[in-house]
């Protein structure tokens, strides 16, 4: 599955973030290398939400962190407003992080337990200003109020005095306090109850509209991603296998892995029939020694010799639907190798 190529990248002037051939590798001892992310490309237009989905270990969180240069990618480019972040020195990159913020998966551990909420949210202002305490508190107070936290109650309390959902709201306030252009949301609702998930998702949608935000929303729950994303990119073992507008992807999945992910999501109906023909054979391969050719071939029922020999390239299904598969589930109209 997962292939290479850049045919799915847009040439629009409205593109805020463009990632090309992003590769992130980690040493694993004894001369081994973990191929966490292997040459993926995608872009995000201003005001858009890109959903990045895949099972645990596919490299989606590493991709989000690599956009922030945490860690610095092994190779590839990450362009924000046309400027390549991978070429910046440490000081210049530090300044650019005010334009790109991250909301982490665990809302409680991402907040310093020894600081009050007022100090946590105001910390970026201590560095970048304004430095007047009263002015700082006005900004912090307004932001906490925007995310549904009473600023006067929260100001002198610490993270352990709040629920997980409240801590995630505080994390969102901290991310927004510098007025960033892009926010990387790393599974921001996976640790929360379903009712609280809905509240956080609605809050993100409201804030996106109010502040003109651009989001990269990382998750493994396809139902969550469908509700919030304009476009969805599907990853498997460090590679990208499919990218499409949200409704189109869910209506017509073109990759066997995408279909498997969707069918794995339980339908809330005890009488719903179970399609036992949809399954993935074999075990998940190791990112230290990924399969040749298509990385999904060891689990794919459609795999043949070509899949082992040749890595698939991104090909167009329709106007904004691309798939990297030698045997797509829908007709491919155009072959384009980037």
C-alpha angles and dihedrals in degrees: 000000000000113000146176135241137098103236089116095058115107125227094208121135088226093069108118100179126030122179119190128190092337112191126181121180132174129200112247102186130260089056093298125137129206108223095209097163121013118195103312124167131196142141138212124209123219111279093013130123116219115196115212111197140173141117123290112293096025093118101251096128091045088053091053092049092046090058086061089045090246092149107014108241118253089229142339133069134276112195122191113187087344096306117118108231092195090067096052123103121237095268095049092046091050089057092049092055088077086068094049121046133175134220109205130221099242107053096192102047091045090065121075105248093206096058130074120245090251090056094044095054093040095050095096089051091054087062103036103023169207086176098192107108096218091049090048093052092050090056092044092046093051092048095049089049090051092056094047100259119128102237095204092053095043100042098090099025125098129231096260089064091065135070123248092260092050091049090052090052089051090050089053090050090052091050092050099045092087092049096238124194095218131034123193108210107199104198091309095177104035093097094048135087116262094251091050090046089061091051093051093046091050089048092052091050092050093047091046090056094043098047100029092241129179115215138198103197114198118196145135094215107091093194090059093046093050092057097052108027131089092193131015130210118195120210132194126182095339097317136096116239106173141010128184147135108289100248093043093051094051093044097045114018108189101190124070090226093053090051090049091053092051095047090048091063107094118238112229093237121097090203096051112120117247117227102218092180091075111082142125116240123214131014130299108274121238118259086220091065108018119186120267120255110000110020093210094054095096089064101029121105090207097054121127138165092287090059090057094045104040131042111227120241128219109271131184120254094175138328097312104006121097132174136186103212137114090214107034120184092233133043115279111219100192139023114215125167116198 
